[in-house]
Amino acid sequence: MTIFSATGISASYGRTRILHDVDLPELHDDEVLGLLGPNASGKSTLMRCLTGEKTHHGRIVLDGSDRDEMDVSAWHRRVATMPQTPPNPSVLMPTELMWSTARALDLDFSDRELADRIEDIFNRLGLDEFALSPLHVLSGGKRQLVGLALALLRDPDVLLLDEPTSALDLHWRMVVLDLVRERLTERGGVVIAALHDLDLAARYCDRIVLLEAGQIVASGTPGEVLTPDNLARVYHVETSVSRDEQGQPVVQVIRPIRSGKQVAR
Ligand SMILES: Nc1ncnc2c1ncn2[C@@H]1O[C@H](COP(=O)(O)OP(=O)(O)OP(=O)(O)O)[C@@H](O)[C@H]1O
């Protein structure tokens, strides 16, 4: 059973405060939290605080243990990150990256188990035919999928995804998020994903936190957060929100709003 919490998170770059005392909802096994907000609202900075990459104030607790008191390698075996930027287009092949990452993390798998795992992840992400191609010949989308494959390799309890589908087409966006969901159902754990796509967030997230200028504007279920008022306030767009067959919100963006006035079409 995984329980993850992050409370009172504040962070700055130099003298500029970016995150102001952010409290995420406590996450339990099988839950996906979506971080939404416009450009520069602090999503990636918050993700970097959660991974430990960025110094910050506040508490991050995994199953009752404060991250600051946990062994760093134990943390990295349980918490995996898929950064916003895909792996560099180097001469390395996806297979080599997977094996070297597994070795660096000292994962508790035999070579046979690891080979099977890598094959399974590559198959599920459509990377099997690219396993032995150097990264520099892969498209940006394929390299983004390699980034996800690396994060899934350790079978993490906490999966942190920073805009995991930004370089992917519609098909692969859904494949990736279906796979992440399936994984949670199979083995538990929690996921936090920074997203721009409101409909994907509504479809895949159990909870959503909406950020603006480093502060939480709304937090709750997709239906509670994705309202025309919240979206107008944060994204400056006029929207119409209906419900799909599962009762989840479907957002239709109508037009941008500037200076409090609607822009004529
Ligand atoms: N390394 C850095 N040094 C200084 N300022 C930074 C740095 N990284 C981010 N910032 C600033 O912090 C603020 C929040 O940026 P952040 O990347 O966290 O936002 P975001 O919500 O992830 O944006 P986007 O949706 O555009 O990716 C921005 O004003 C950005 O300019």
The ligand as a Gaussian input file, in Angstrom:
#p B3LYP/6-31G(d) Opt

LIG

0 1
 N       16.152000      27.165000     -13.907000
 C       15.385000      28.250000     -13.746000
 N       15.916000      29.437000     -13.375000
 C       15.148000      30.523000     -13.186000
 N       13.812000      30.543000     -13.354000
 C       13.229000      29.406000     -13.731000
 C       13.968000      28.198000     -13.956000
 N       13.100000      27.226000     -14.315000
 C       11.876000      27.784000     -14.320000
 N       11.941000      29.076000     -13.983000
 C       10.807000      30.012000     -13.849000
 O        9.892000      29.460000     -12.930000
 C        8.557000      29.730000     -13.339000
 C        7.776000      28.423000     -13.390000
 O        8.333000      27.620000     -14.441000
 P        7.916000      26.110000     -14.642000
 O        8.787000      25.562000     -15.720000
 O        7.911000      25.432000     -13.327000
 O        6.417000      26.294000     -15.153000
 P        5.478000      25.257000     -15.905000
 O        4.119000      25.431000     -15.297000
 O        6.063000      23.898000     -15.881000
 O        5.496000      25.854000     -17.366000
 P        5.260000      25.130000     -18.814000
 O        3.819000      24.722000     -18.866000
 O        5.561000      26.256000     -19.752000
 O        6.224000      23.981000     -18.923000
 C        8.657000      30.461000     -14.668000
 O        8.509000      31.855000     -14.432000
 C       10.047000      30.130000     -15.166000
 O       10.568000      31.188000     -15.936000

